Amino acid sequence: MESGPAIFTGSVFALFGGGLLLWTAVRLRQRAPVAHGVHPVASAAVAAFAGTSALLLAVWCFTRT
């Protein structure tokens, strides 16, 4: 019974992290700003860190099932 919430949470983290990394990669490839009003390198680094962290949290949640 406890594995249901872990699977749901892991799925949410995986979708968010993967989507954020994909979106960041597309924006960088198009040479478009990742976040308006922020230094391009800093915004790309923060977005990549957040996406990677979300994917790592998803893996951690999936190992708890």
Phi and psi in radians as a Rosetta constraint file:
Dihedral C 1 N 2 CA 2 C 2 CIRCULARHARMONIC -1.327 0.35
Dihedral N 2 CA 2 C 2 N 3 CIRCULARHARMONIC -0.263 0.35
Dihedral C 2 N 3 CA 3 C 3 CIRCULARHARMONIC -1.317 0.35
Dihedral N 3 CA 3 C 3 N 4 CIRCULARHARMONIC -0.374 0.35
Dihedral C 3 N 4 CA 4 C 4 CIRCULARHARMONIC -1.056 0.35
Dihedral N 4 CA 4 C 4 N 5 CIRCULARHARMONIC -0.911 0.35
Dihedral C 4 N 5 CA 5 C 5 CIRCULARHARMONIC -1.111 0.35
Dihedral N 5 CA 5 C 5 N 6 CIRCULARHARMONIC -0.584 0.35
Dihedral C 5 N 6 CA 6 C 6 CIRCULARHARMONIC -1.176 0.35
Dihedral N 6 CA 6 C 6 N 7 CIRCULARHARMONIC -0.692 0.35
Dihedral C 6 N 7 CA 7 C 7 CIRCULARHARMONIC -1.168 0.35
Dihedral N 7 CA 7 C 7 N 8 CIRCULARHARMONIC -0.764 0.35
Dihedral C 7 N 8 CA 8 C 8 CIRCULARHARMONIC -1.085 0.35
Dihedral N 8 CA 8 C 8 N 9 CIRCULARHARMONIC -0.825 0.35
Dihedral C 8 N 9 CA 9 C 9 CIRCULARHARMONIC -1.116 0.35
Dihedral N 9 CA 9 C 9 N 10 CIRCULARHARMONIC -0.740 0.35
Dihedral C 9 N 10 CA 10 C 10 CIRCULARHARMONIC -1.079 0.35
Dihedral N 10 CA 10 C 10 N 11 CIRCULARHARMONIC -0.676 0.35
Dihedral C 10 N 11 CA 11 C 11 CIRCULARHARMONIC -1.149 0.35
Dihedral N 11 CA 11 C 11 N 12 CIRCULARHARMONIC -0.712 0.35
Dihedral C 11 N 12 CA 12 C 12 CIRCULARHARMONIC -1.111 0.35
Dihedral N 12 CA 12 C 12 N 13 CIRCULARHARMONIC -0.808 0.35
Dihedral C 12 N 13 CA 13 C 13 CIRCULARHARMONIC -1.085 0.35
Dihedral N 13 CA 13 C 13 N 14 CIRCULARHARMONIC -0.715 0.35
Dihedral C 13 N 14 CA 14 C 14 CIRCULARHARMONIC -1.141 0.35
Dihedral N 14 CA 14 C 14 N 15 CIRCULARHARMONIC -0.761 0.35
Dihedral C 14 N 15 CA 15 C 15 CIRCULARHARMONIC -1.146 0.35
Dihedral N 15 CA 15 C 15 N 16 CIRCULARHARMONIC -0.758 0.35
Dihedral C 15 N 16 CA 16 C 16 CIRCULARHARMONIC -1.137 0.35
Dihedral N 16 CA 16 C 16 N 17 CIRCULARHARMONIC -0.838 0.35
Dihedral C 16 N 17 CA 17 C 17 CIRCULARHARMONIC -1.108 0.35
Dihedral N 17 CA 17 C 17 N 18 CIRCULARHARMONIC -0.777 0.35
Dihedral C 17 N 18 CA 18 C 18 CIRCULARHARMONIC -1.133 0.35
Dihedral N 18 CA 18 C 18 N 19 CIRCULARHARMONIC -0.732 0.35
Dihedral C 18 N 19 CA 19 C 19 CIRCULARHARMONIC -1.124 0.35
Dihedral N 19 CA 19 C 19 N 20 CIRCULARHARMONIC -0.720 0.35
Dihedral C 19 N 20 CA 20 C 20 CIRCULARHARMONIC -1.159 0.35
Dihedral N 20 CA 20 C 20 N 21 CIRCULARHARMONIC -0.730 0.35
Dihedral C 20 N 21 CA 21 C 21 CIRCULARHARMONIC -1.165 0.35
Dihedral N 21 CA 21 C 21 N 22 CIRCULARHARMONIC -0.688 0.35
Dihedral C 21 N 22 CA 22 C 22 CIRCULARHARMONIC -1.148 0.35
Dihedral N 22 CA 22 C 22 N 23 CIRCULARHARMONIC -0.786 0.35
Dihedral C 22 N 23 CA 23 C 23 CIRCULARHARMONIC -1.085 0.35
Dihedral N 23 CA 23 C 23 N 24 CIRCULARHARMONIC -0.746 0.35
Dihedral C 23 N 24 CA 24 C 24 CIRCULARHARMONIC -1.108 0.35
Dihedral N 24 CA 24 C 24 N 25 CIRCULARHARMONIC -0.744 0.35
Dihedral C 24 N 25 CA 25 C 25 CIRCULARHARMONIC -1.117 0.35
Dihedral N 25 CA 25 C 25 N 26 CIRCULARHARMONIC -0.719 0.35
Dihedral C 25 N 26 CA 26 C 26 CIRCULARHARMONIC -1.145 0.35
Dihedral N 26 CA 26 C 26 N 27 CIRCULARHARMONIC -0.761 0.35
Dihedral C 26 N 27 CA 27 C 27 CIRCULARHARMONIC -1.102 0.35
Dihedral N 27 CA 27 C 27 N 28 CIRCULARHARMONIC -0.711 0.35
Dihedral C 27 N 28 CA 28 C 28 CIRCULARHARMONIC -1.192 0.35
Dihedral N 28 CA 28 C 28 N 29 CIRCULARHARMONIC -0.666 0.35
Dihedral C 28 N 29 CA 29 C 29 CIRCULARHARMONIC -1.147 0.35
Dihedral N 29 CA 29 C 29 N 30 CIRCULARHARMONIC -0.599 0.35
Dihedral C 29 N 30 CA 30 C 30 CIRCULARHARMONIC -1.459 0.35
Dihedral N 30 CA 30 C 30 N 31 CIRCULARHARMONIC -0.023 0.35
Dihedral C 30 N 31 CA 31 C 31 CIRCULARHARMONIC 1.011 0.35
Dihedral N 31 CA 31 C 31 N 32 CIRCULARHARMONIC 0.619 0.35
Dihedral C 31 N 32 CA 32 C 32 CIRCULARHARMONIC -1.740 0.35
Dihedral N 32 CA 32 C 32 N 33 CIRCULARHARMONIC 2.705 0.35
Dihedral C 32 N 33 CA 33 C 33 CIRCULARHARMONIC -1.183 0.35
Dihedral N 33 CA 33 C 33 N 34 CIRCULARHARMONIC 2.451 0.35
Dihedral C 33 N 34 CA 34 C 34 CIRCULARHARMONIC -1.349 0.35
Dihedral N 34 CA 34 C 34 N 35 CIRCULARHARMONIC -0.692 0.35
Dihedral C 34 N 35 CA 35 C 35 CIRCULARHARMONIC -2.432 0.35
Dihedral N 35 CA 35 C 35 N 36 CIRCULARHARMONIC 2.320 0.35
Dihedral C 35 N 36 CA 36 C 36 CIRCULARHARMONIC -1.292 0.35
Dihedral N 36 CA 36 C 36 N 37 CIRCULARHARMONIC 2.385 0.35
Dihedral C 36 N 37 CA 37 C 37 CIRCULARHARMONIC 1.452 0.35
Dihedral N 37 CA 37 C 37 N 38 CIRCULARHARMONIC 0.154 0.35
Dihedral C 37 N 38 CA 38 C 38 CIRCULARHARMONIC -2.180 0.35
Dihedral N 38 CA 38 C 38 N 39 CIRCULARHARMONIC 2.630 0.35
Dihedral C 38 N 39 CA 39 C 39 CIRCULARHARMONIC -1.003 0.35
Dihedral N 39 CA 39 C 39 N 40 CIRCULARHARMONIC 2.315 0.35
Dihedral C 39 N 40 CA 40 C 40 CIRCULARHARMONIC -1.025 0.35
Dihedral N 40 CA 40 C 40 N 41 CIRCULARHARMONIC -0.693 0.35
Dihedral C 40 N 41 CA 41 C 41 CIRCULARHARMONIC -1.207 0.35
Dihedral N 41 CA 41 C 41 N 42 CIRCULARHARMONIC -0.730 0.35
Dihedral C 41 N 42 CA 42 C 42 CIRCULARHARMONIC -1.140 0.35
Dihedral N 42 CA 42 C 42 N 43 CIRCULARHARMONIC -0.758 0.35
Dihedral C 42 N 43 CA 43 C 43 CIRCULARHARMONIC -1.175 0.35
Dihedral N 43 CA 43 C 43 N 44 CIRCULARHARMONIC -0.661 0.35
Dihedral C 43 N 44 CA 44 C 44 CIRCULARHARMONIC -1.171 0.35
Dihedral N 44 CA 44 C 44 N 45 CIRCULARHARMONIC -0.693 0.35
Dihedral C 44 N 45 CA 45 C 45 CIRCULARHARMONIC -1.157 0.35
Dihedral N 45 CA 45 C 45 N 46 CIRCULARHARMONIC -0.751 0.35
Dihedral C 45 N 46 CA 46 C 46 CIRCULARHARMONIC -1.164 0.35
Dihedral N 46 CA 46 C 46 N 47 CIRCULARHARMONIC -0.724 0.35
Dihedral C 46 N 47 CA 47 C 47 CIRCULARHARMONIC -1.145 0.35
Dihedral N 47 CA 47 C 47 N 48 CIRCULARHARMONIC -0.723 0.35
Dihedral C 47 N 48 CA 48 C 48 CIRCULARHARMONIC -1.149 0.35
Dihedral N 48 CA 48 C 48 N 49 CIRCULARHARMONIC -0.691 0.35
Dihedral C 48 N 49 CA 49 C 49 CIRCULARHARMONIC -1.126 0.35
Dihedral N 49 CA 49 C 49 N 50 CIRCULARHARMONIC -0.754 0.35
Dihedral C 49 N 50 CA 50 C 50 CIRCULARHARMONIC -1.143 0.35
Dihedral N 50 CA 50 C 50 N 51 CIRCULARHARMONIC -0.723 0.35
Dihedral C 50 N 51 CA 51 C 51 CIRCULARHARMONIC -1.148 0.35
Dihedral N 51 CA 51 C 51 N 52 CIRCULARHARMONIC -0.746 0.35
Dihedral C 51 N 52 CA 52 C 52 CIRCULARHARMONIC -1.148 0.35
Dihedral N 52 CA 52 C 52 N 53 CIRCULARHARMONIC -0.710 0.35
Dihedral C 52 N 53 CA 53 C 53 CIRCULARHARMONIC -1.087 0.35
Dihedral N 53 CA 53 C 53 N 54 CIRCULARHARMONIC -0.711 0.35
Dihedral C 53 N 54 CA 54 C 54 CIRCULARHARMONIC -1.130 0.35
Dihedral N 54 CA 54 C 54 N 55 CIRCULARHARMONIC -0.690 0.35
Dihedral C 54 N 55 CA 55 C 55 CIRCULARHARMONIC -1.173 0.35
Dihedral N 55 CA 55 C 55 N 56 CIRCULARHARMONIC -0.660 0.35
Dihedral C 55 N 56 CA 56 C 56 CIRCULARHARMONIC -1.151 0.35
Dihedral N 56 CA 56 C 56 N 57 CIRCULARHARMONIC -0.673 0.35
Dihedral C 56 N 57 CA 57 C 57 CIRCULARHARMONIC -1.130 0.35
Dihedral N 57 CA 57 C 57 N 58 CIRCULARHARMONIC -0.631 0.35
Dihedral C 57 N 58 CA 58 C 58 CIRCULARHARMONIC -1.112 0.35
Dihedral N 58 CA 58 C 58 N 59 CIRCULARHARMONIC -0.765 0.35
Dihedral C 58 N 59 CA 59 C 59 CIRCULARHARMONIC -1.088 0.35
Dihedral N 59 CA 59 C 59 N 60 CIRCULARHARMONIC -0.734 0.35
Dihedral C 59 N 60 CA 60 C 60 CIRCULARHARMONIC -1.098 0.35
Dihedral N 60 CA 60 C 60 N 61 CIRCULARHARMONIC -0.729 0.35
Dihedral C 60 N 61 CA 61 C 61 CIRCULARHARMONIC -1.122 0.35
Dihedral N 61 CA 61 C 61 N 62 CIRCULARHARMONIC -0.696 0.35
Dihedral C 61 N 62 CA 62 C 62 CIRCULARHARMONIC -1.207 0.35
Dihedral N 62 CA 62 C 62 N 63 CIRCULARHARMONIC -0.487 0.35
Dihedral C 62 N 63 CA 63 C 63 CIRCULARHARMONIC -1.342 0.35
Dihedral N 63 CA 63 C 63 N 64 CIRCULARHARMONIC -0.241 0.35
Dihedral C 63 N 64 CA 64 C 64 CIRCULARHARMONIC -1.511 0.35
Dihedral N 64 CA 64 C 64 N 65 CIRCULARHARMONIC -0.078 0.35
